Each structure stands twice: as structure tokens, then as C-alpha cells.
Amino acid sequence: MVFIPFCALSEAKGMGIKMKYNLSDVKKKVERVTKTLKCIEPDRIPLHDFFWAEFISRWVKEKNLPSNTNIYYYYDMDMMVISPNMDPKKKSCQILEKGDDYTVWKSGFGCTLKKFDYAPMPRYLDFSIKSPDKYESFEFDDPKDKDRYYKTRQDIISGDGFTPLPSFSKAIEEAKDKICIFGSVCEGHEALWRMRGSEDVYMDLATCPEKIKKFVKRIGDFMIEIGERQLDEFKDIKGLFIWGDVAYKNGMLFSPKLWKEIFYPVVKKMCNEFHKRGAILIYHGCGDSRAILDDLIEAGIDAYHTLEVKAGMDAVELKKKYKNKLAYLGNMDALNVLPGSKDNIKKDLLYRLNAAKGGGFMPGADHSVPGNVSAGNYDYFISLIKDCGRYPLNLEECDIDMD
């Protein structure tokens, strides 16, 4: 499930630690990221990641940093995702209830959510589409409305859904001289379940797949216009993440056959349209999605994120199988390895860096860095990438034959 509060929260906050940037630095970062995602060796492996808000709170406290410190700039990372308001309804947040430690609100997807301050994920309470008969009559607000890009954001893709964030345009302006920027869109399923609810989506897939197929096409057309405006108007955006969870720990949420019939055509159309604008495309998916990786490659996806370890995803094995047909991001076990011993972090990272041979791999958490990871461990992880991620790679005893 996609919910990345700090990928946007970090945009909103000041740098905290002052660093000097120049245009050549940004060009190097763009080149580094671009080469890696095209499976070409850069000078070194790029730095990127996503973070739960709980980790950021712990990180700031343990490092005794100003509360507004931007973690991407602190570590001089190479890539960051910034998202516009892509909710189907432009009015993306209506606060319904505010408690001592929770907030209840209705989002622009029509879902009603409850978020406790101490929990990383919100609880979905209700959805706007009550029956499959309502798919046809659902109306999307204008995807290219300037307010989505030039007004304050309170949407569930950009942040927690109710905390005001600076406009997309302001966030781009603030970041463009510091880091390689990617925008984002949702594919069909990622948007669909937020409007209908997962259980009802799966029932509809079984009982009325044609109705879902037509609605998913409409979602795709809406999201393509969202992506086109990002790429056409904001030239500092070098690519797009396509949020698209369709799997869980034990495999696909529905059959690969249904994926190919209903959701694949939208992803393929997205790839065709966005590639025309020169964008690099990264598909974000949780769980074990190996059953559709061939389809994603065929559709035109350039790279895959997150490669959850607990779901059996392994960047090294995938690199062996697909060679340079796909690049990879993530794949560091955020629940067991990153919170563990430094010896295990180094051993695990060096093994996974085999997938970076010839380019094509950017290590990071296999979703988002959680609150059980200490600031010291994360410092060490970043230092390892900087020390061990320069080409030619020296992976010591962890070096393996990738042929």
C-alpha cells in the first residue's frame, strides 16, 4: 500500500543544515540517477530513500538536529519524489473530526480515513463508490487544473492527507538546484481501491470485470493528464514514479490474467505517453509481483521499487534473470537488517550491490525507513553506500558472478 508521508513532508521543511549547491552538482546527480536507471554505470551509486514520519522524528532527536532539517539535503541525496495533488476531486481534504491523538478526514479520492499520531498508516473507514453501477457516473475534476500544481496540497499521495504542504510548484522550485526530481502518478488499481475499497474491488473483479475495466481506463486517462502536466510544465522533473501496488507477501492480490486484461493496458499507455516526453518510469509495488515483471517490462517500465525482502524479492536474482531490461530500487530489509548489527548491514548491502554491476540498482529501504531504525544505523548505511558504491565496485567476499 502506498502511503509515503515523508517523501512530501521533506519537501515542505527547510534545509536545517546549510549546504552549498551549484548547477554542476545537480547535473552530476541527474546524470548519476539517469545512467543508473538506464543500466549504465555512473561514477557511483546514487543515494535515495523514503521515510516514515516516525523515523524522521527519531532521527532528528537522536542527532540533535533542528526539527526542520531536510533529510535528503542533510545526506546530499541524489533523488527525491515530489507529487502534485492527483486526487480525483480537487478538494482533497475535509477534516471531519480532530481528537487528542487522531484525525478523521475525507480525501479527494472519496475515502474517509482515520490517522492516529502514533501509527504510520491510516485506517480506511469508508469509500465513495458504493456499488459497481456507480463507476460510470463518477466524475473526475479537471486533472490539469492549475490549483493542483500551484496551491497548497493536502492529499494522501503527497503527504499524510491532512497536513498542509507547500504547492507542488513551490516544492519543485525549492528542490531543483539541489537534487534530481521525479514526479508521480497512480496506475489503475492504486487509485481504484481508494475509491471503492479493496474488498469490493476484488468482488467486482470476480463479478463484473468489464465495468472495472472501463473505469480503470478512465482512471488511466485522468492520471496520464496529471503526468503530462508535470512533465510539460516543470522541466526539472526527469521522470515519474507510478504508484501501483498489486501484490502482497505471498503473491498477487488477484490473478496475473486479470492484471494483464484490466490493468496492464493503462500502464502500457502511461509508458507510451510519458516516454514521448523523455521521462524515466519507476513502478512502485509492494509484495511479490514477480508474476507480472515480464508484463511491466513489455509495457515499458524502466525500473522497479520496492523489492520487499519478506516477499522473496531479490535484486541480485532479478538482475541475473532480466539483465539490463529493468533497473531496481530498494531491497534492503527495513524490518530486520537496517535495525540490526552493523556487520549484518554491511554484509547484506555488499551482497545486494552485485545487482549494481553495470548500473541498474539503487539500494534503499524495501519500502520506507521505519521508526525502529536508529539514526546511527542509518548514518552507517549511507556511509557504506558512499564508501562501497564507487565504480569499479569492490564487494570483497560478497562478490558473486552475475553471468
N, C-alpha and C positions, 0 to 999 in steps of 0.2 A: 504494500500500500504506500502510495506516495504521500508523504507529509514531511516537508523539509523546512522547518521554521527558520533555521539559521542560514540557509542559503540566501534568504532575502533579508533577514534581520541584520546580517553582517553588512549589507549594503547601506542600511539606514544609519549605522553608527559611525562615529568619527574614527580616525586612524588610531588615536590614543598614543601610539608610539610614532614619532615623526620620522619619516624616511624620505630620502631624495629619489625622485624618479626622473628619467628623461626619456625622450621619444625612442632612442635606440634600445633602451631596456625593454620597452613594450614590444617593439618589433622583434626582439630576440625571443620574448615569451610567446608571441603569436607564431613565429617560425617553429619554435620548440614544440608547441602543442600541435600545430598543423602537421608537422613531419611525423610526430608520434602517432597521431590518429590516422595517418595515411600509410602507416607501417614502413616508415623510413627512419633510420637512426638520426636523432638530433645530437646536440652536444652533450646533453644529459637528460635524464628522465624528468618530465615536468611534475611540479607539485600541484595537487588539487585535493579536495575532500569536501564532505558535507558533515554538518554537525547538529546534534540535538541541542536544544537550548540548555538542558541540564548539564551537558559537558561544558558549554561556554561559561556558565555560572561558576562551575568548579574550577575551570582553567583560570579565569580572571582572579578568583580568590586565592588559589594556590600560588600563582605567580605574582600576586600583589600588584596587579595592573589596574589602570583606570577602567571603570565599568564600561566605557565606550570604545575600548580597544577593538579594532577590527582584526580578527584572527588571520584573514587572508593577507592583509598587508603586514602584519606582525612577522609572519613567516616568509614574506615576499613570495607568495604562491604565484603560479603561472596562469591559473584558470579559475573563473568564477561564473556561476549561472545567475542571471537576473531575469525575472519573469514579469510580464505585464499582467494586467487584470484580464484573464481569459474566461471568466465566469460567463455562462450563457446569458445571465441577466446582469446588466452593467452595474446596478446597485448591488454590490457584492457582500454587504454585511448589514444585518438588522439585529441589534442587541435585544434579546428578549428577557434576559434575567442576569443579574450580577450578584454573586454571592461572595462570601469572605474568601473563598479559595477556588472559585469556579466561575465560568462564564458560559451562558447559553445564548446562541445566536443562530440566525438563519442566513445561509450563504447564497451567493448568486447562482449556485447550482440548484437551489431549492431545498437542499438538505438542511435539517436542523441538527446542530451539534452542541455537545457539552464538553468543555475542556477544563479539567482540574489543573491548578497551577503546578502540582507536583507530578503530573503524568505527561509523558512525551506525546501521547496520541490522544485525539479527541474521541468521544463516543458519539456515534451517529444515532440520533433519536427518531428522525422522520425524513421522508423523501417527498419530492414534489409530484412525481408521476405515479399515480396510484394504480393504474392498470395499463396493459399494452394498447388499449384503444386510445390512450392519451398521447401516444408518441406522435401521431400525425398532426395533432393540433398544437403541440408545443412550439412556442415561438422563441427564437433566438434574437437577442438585441444585436444591433449593428456591431460586427467584430472589429471594424476599423474606426469606430467612434473615438475621437481624439481623447476623450476623458479616460479611456483605458490606458493611455500611454503618457498623459500629461497631468493627471490628477492623483492625489493621494490614494494608495492601494490598501484595501482591507479584504483580501481574498485568500482562499485556502491553498492556492498553489504558491503564491508569493511568500506567505508567512503563516502565522497561526490562525489567520482568518478574521481576527477582530482588532488586533493592534495596528493602528495606523502606521503606514510606511511611506517614505517619500515616493514621489511619482517615478514611474519607470524611466522617463526621460532624465530626471534629476539623478537617479542612481547610475544610469549609463554615463552621464556627464562626469560624475564624481570618480568613476572607475576607469574610464577609457585611457587615461595616461599612466595607469598602474598595473593593468592585468589584462589578459586575454578574456574577452567576454563572450559567453554563449547565452542565447535566449532560450525559450522553451514553448512547447505546445503539448496538449494531451492527445493521445490516439483515442479511438472509439470506446474501448472498454473503460479506460481510466475516467472518461467523462460520464459514460453511461451509468456506472454503478453509483455515482454521486447524485444522480437524479432519480434513480429507480430503486436503489438498494441491491446489494449483492444477491440475496436470496431470491428476490423477484426477478432479477436479471437472469439467473440460472434457470428458473422456472419458465421464463419467456423463451429462452433459447431452446428449451425442450418442446414447448407447446406452440409457439408462433415465431419461428426464426425469421420468416420473411419480414415481419413487422420490425423486428430489431435490425435486420439488415438495412432496411430503408432509412431507419432513424440514425444508424451508425454512419451511413453515407452523409446525412445532413450534418452530423457532428463533425465529420471529416472536412466537409466544405467550410464550415464555420472556423475550425481550427487552422485550416490552410490559409484563410484570410488573416487570421491572427499572426501566423508565422510570416506571411508575405509582408505585412506592415512592419514587423520588426526588422526584417532583412532589407526592405526597400528604403526605410526612413532612417534607420540607425546603422550607419555604415561601419561602426566599430564592432558590431556583432559578427562573429566569424562562423557561427554555427548554432544549431539548436539541439537541445535535449528533447526527446519525445517521450513523455511520461506514459508508461504503458504496462502496468502490472497485469499479467495474465497467468501467473503461476504461483505456487506456494512450495513449501518444503518438499513435498512428495511428488510434485509434478504439476501439470497444467490444471487450471481451475475448471476447464472444460476441454472437450476433445480437440486435438490438433486439426481434425477435419472441420469443426465449427470455426476454429480460428482462421483457417485458410478461406473458408467460404464467406465469412462475415467481416472479420477484422483486417485481414491481410490486404484487401483491395484499397482500404483507406490509407494504410501505412505505405503501400506502394505509390499511391497518388501523392501523398505528402513528400516522399523521397523524390519523385519526379519533379514536382514543383519547386521544392527547396533547393535541389541540386542545380536547377536552372539559374539560381541566384548565387551559386558558388558556395553554398553552406555545407559544412561538415555536420553529419547527423549521428547523434548518440542516442540509442534506445535504452531507457531505464526500465529494468524489470527485476522484481524480486523473485525469489524461489528458483525452482528447477525448470528452466524453459528450454532445455536442450532439444526438446521435440520440435521446436519451431525455429531454431537458429538457421537452418538451411533456408527457410522461408524469409527470414529477416535479411539474410544476405542477398537472396534473389530480389527482394523488394528494393534494396539499395541502401540499407543501413550501413554506416561506416564503422561504428564502434558500439560496444555493449557494456552497460553498467547495471547491476552492481556485483554480480557473481558471488552470491551468498554461499559461504563455505558450508554452512549447516545443511544446505540443499544439494550438496555434492558438486557445486560448480568449481572448476579448477582452471585458471587461466593458462597454466602450462600445458595441460592436456588438450585444451581447446586450441591453443596455438599450434600444437603438433598436428591436430586434425585439420584445421582450416588454413594453416599457414598465414598468409597475409591477406586473406579475404575479409578479415574482421580484426579490429583493434579492441582492447579491453581496458576497463577502468574498475578499480575497487579490489575485491577478492582478499582483503586482509580481514581475518576473523575478529570482528569488533567485540564479540562477547567473551571469547576465551583467550585469544592471543594478545591483542593490544592491551588488555588489563593485566596481563601476566608478567612473567620474568623478562628481563631484557635479553637474556640468552635466547629465549624462545621467539621473541620478536625478531631478532636478527636472523636466526635460523630460518624462520618462516618467510621473512622478506627476501632473503637471498635465494631461497628456492623459487619463489614466485617471480623474481626478476629474470629467470630464464625465459619467461614469456616476453620480455622486453628485447630479446636479441633480434636485431634487425628493425627495432622500433615496434610500436604496437601495443604498449602496456604502460598504464599509469597507476601505480599502486595507491590504494586508499582503503578506508573502511568499507566492508561489504554491505553497507547501506549508509548509515551516518554514524559518526563517533558518539557513543553513548556516555552517560554520566558516570559509569563505573571505570572509565579510563582516567588515570591521573595525568596531571599536567606534565609531570616528569617523564612518564612513559611516552606521551605524545611528542614532547621535545626530542626524546631519544629516537623515536620513529622518523621524524622529519630529518634529524641529523644523519641517520643511516641512509636515507634516500639521497641526501646531498653528497655523502661520502662515497657510497657504493653505486650510485646511479649515473656515474660519468662513463662515457664510452671511450675506449672499449671496456666492457664490463668485466670486473674481476669478482666472480662469485665463490671463490675459494672452494671448499669441499662440497658446496651445494651446486656446483656447476654440473649440468647434465647435457647429454647430446639431444638436440632438438630435431634432428633429421629423422 
